[in-house]
Amino acid sequence: MTYTKTKASVLAIPLFADQDFNSIKLQQSGAGIALEFNDITLAVLEHAINEILTNDSYRINMKKFNKINKDKSKQAVEEAIVWIKYVLRHSGLAQLCSECENLKCYNSLLRE
């Protein structure tokens, strides 16, 4: 979510992929407003823009959201580095693969 790097409140209009999820998460955190593309009218857009510009809670919540997101990102990057180094040290992950990988879907579900 690159918008958290700006520390600015966001008016999100999701169009595809994971943008719906991200914009809902953003709105739930109080750091921005999400609008559905099909529901946008001039009045709705004008109201949303005025709300973002005049209500300081969006800016304050974006700062909180940014701080939390940065903290998680560092942990995720560090975790990824640990696993990349692990894979390189052990020439792959064959030892971690499940036996279920070679079974048909219905067999793996029946396995306990």
Buried (B, 14 or more C-beta within 10 A) or exposed (E): BEBBEEEBBBBBBBEEEEBBEBBEBBBEBBBBBBBEEEEEEEEEEEEBEEBBEEBEEBBEBBBEBBEEBEEEEEEEEEEEEEEEEEEEEEEEEEEEEEEEEEEEEEEEEEEE
